[in-house]
C-alpha cells in the first residue's frame, strides 16, 4: 500500500514512476480470499482489513475508488473465557470481571493515554522522559503499575491484539508512541468508534488493486529487489529479471525487509543497525466458515477474548448480509510462534477447538477453515508491523525516516499517524512522495 500510494501521488503530478513488487500480487500485508467466486462481496481478508472512523486517507481512497464500507458486526453480547474455562457474557470493551479489575484496567488506560499524549509523533526519542521509558519493556511497566492479575492479563491480551507480540518484547516508549499515533488506547482496541469499526465490501485488497489499476503497466509483479546502488546522479535497482535506473527510489517495505536488500555503498551504520532492531510481530490469522452466523441467534456478537488462549481474540467476520458465517481468530505473540511450527491439522484443531469452547458444538463443524501465517510469508516475515524493543527509538530513531542519498523510505512503520495500520501505510507513501518532490526541487 505504501509504495502504491507514493507512486500514485507522484504519477498524478506528472512524475515518471515504476512500482517494483516482489509478490505476484499487489497489497503487501493486505490480501483477499474469495469465499464464493460468483459473488465478489463474499470474501474474507487474510491480512489487514479494518478501517477506523479517523483513518481519513484510507476512507478517502475507498470513496475515490467507488468502494463501500460495512460495519464490523457488533450487536449482542461479547464473551470472555476465563482461566478456569468459565464464560462471561458482557457488553462494552472491558470485561467486568470484578469492579476492582475494571477499575484497575481503566486506571492503567488513563495513565497510558496521558503519557502517550506527551510523545512527539515526529520524534518519539526527543520527548520528555523518552530515554527512561525506552529503557523498560511494557511488561516491566505492567508489573509496577497494574495491581491485579486479571487486569494485567487483559492488558497482555491487548498487547497481543494490537502489536502481535508479548509485553516483554516491546519498549514502553513504543507502546506510548503507538497509542498517540492511533488517537488513544480506546481507538486502538475499539470496534464501534475504533480501529476495528469498518470493512471494505469486497475486501480491503481492493484499495491496492484500485491504485494498481490506475498505474497500469507501471507496476511490475514478481520482481524481488536484491540490490540498490546509489550515487549523486541516481540509483540502480537490481531486481529479478530486471535492472532499472532512476533518479530516486522509495523503499516501501518494513525495515526488517529493507535490511535484507544489498546496498552499494553500504548504508550508514545507524540505518543498518535500526533495521536489525525492528523485528516484525508474530500473528496467524485464522477463520472458520459456517453456513450461517449461528452465534447471532444466541444473542452474541461473535466477539470474544480468551485468557487461556491460544486464540486470544475473536470477531464475527461474516460478509455483508451475514452469509456465510465466519469466525475470525488470532494466534498472536507466543501462540503464533508455537503454532507456526505446528502442522496445519494441529493448528486447525486448536483454533476450531477454541471456537467450540466459546460458541458451542455448532462451531466444531466448519464448512471450511483457512489461515495465514504472516511470519512464514517470504516477503513479509511477520505482521502487523515492526515491534520496537527497548533502546531502539532513542538509539536509532532518527534513521527511520531520514533519506540516505537518493534512497527514501516508506511503509507503515515510518508513519506518524496510525503507525502500523493501512492508514499509516497510505500516509507514509504520501510523505515519501512529498520528500521526493522537495529533493527534486532543490
Secondary structure, DSSP 8 states (H G I E B T S, - for coil): -HHHHHHHHHHHTT----EE-SSSSS-TT--EEES-TT-TT-EEESS--EE-TT-HHHHHHHHHTT--EEE----SEEEEE-TTS-EEEE-SSS--S-HHHHHHHHHHHHHHHHHHTTS-TT-GGGSTTHHHHTSSBHHHHHHHH---HHHHHHHHHHHHHHHSS-GGGSBHHHHHHHHHHHTSHHHHH-STTSTTSEEETT-THHHHHHHHHHHGGGEE-S--EEEEEEETTEEEEEETTEEEEES-EEE-S-HHHHTTSEEES---HHHHHHHHTEEE--EEEEEEEESS-GGGGGTEEEEEEESS-SS-EEEE---TT--SEEEEEEEETHHHHHHHSS-HHHHHHHHHHHHHHHH-GGGGS-SEEEEEEGGG-TTT-SSS-EEE-TTHHHHHGGGTT--BTTEEE-SGGG-SSSTTSHHHHHHHHHHHHHHHHHHHH-
